[in-house]
């Protein structure tokens, strides 16, 4: 378990009611993935900016394990006093409940949403040596020889796997899923030609795209990526009704006092109003996002419904 203290300013801004002095001491933030993961990097960027407004430092603890369920569940059981919060991702907060028989917490019932932090779109990439120059080419090739094309992901139920399964469902195609344990080997095989296709998170293949080692066909979100502005979205190339991306959010344990949630949300919104903070998030391949707590809860409900249906329809099981 790695920890990093993020320092802030010396004075705390006042909040209303009984929580007027909040925060009076450092705030622990659990990230349920390894240090250096996308959620960890984006979370630390945001927390560093929030610390200057709150007047207290954040202490990040990476509690990786069980596809993010371990650390996320720890926050669900934490004291709801505002001194333990969560920066988690779409897997533990919307996908895993349908994927695993028992994750040990309820993403909707056991947390107080604070805000959506960022979205992380997938990009459809193919080996540069293949004669596939568009999404239409990919669909045609997959339909011509069902199962012949291989696509890689970092495991069953990962955002990459679900994005590809959803693509097959929408387009009526069939490819062969090849799960990997680590991203590095997947990308190496994609560049080398042992793997033909992947629905990758942008940071994982940004260098290979820029080096023309793999060919990007489309972004799977509803708008172009700021780091890949020349790559069209799937809607722009004619694939309607398809959208797939990961996302990160900030939450607190259920029954955390409303003034505390309001204070944290206000600090987050102030941080995200800083162009430098937003620019740093974009530079790692994510798209900055904001929401109200109510909007985040509704978004989580919709995402759980969407991916749960896709998991059940395709019979997807964990590794």
Helices and strands as residue ranges (DSSP letters): E 3-6, G 17-19, E 27-31, H 38-54, E 58-62, G 66-68, H 69-76, E 84-89, H 90-90, I 91-95, H 96-99, E 111-127, H 135-144, E 150-153, H 159-171, E 176-179, H 183-192, E 197-201, H 202-210, E 214-219, E 245-253, H 258-272, H 275-283, E 287-288, H 293-314
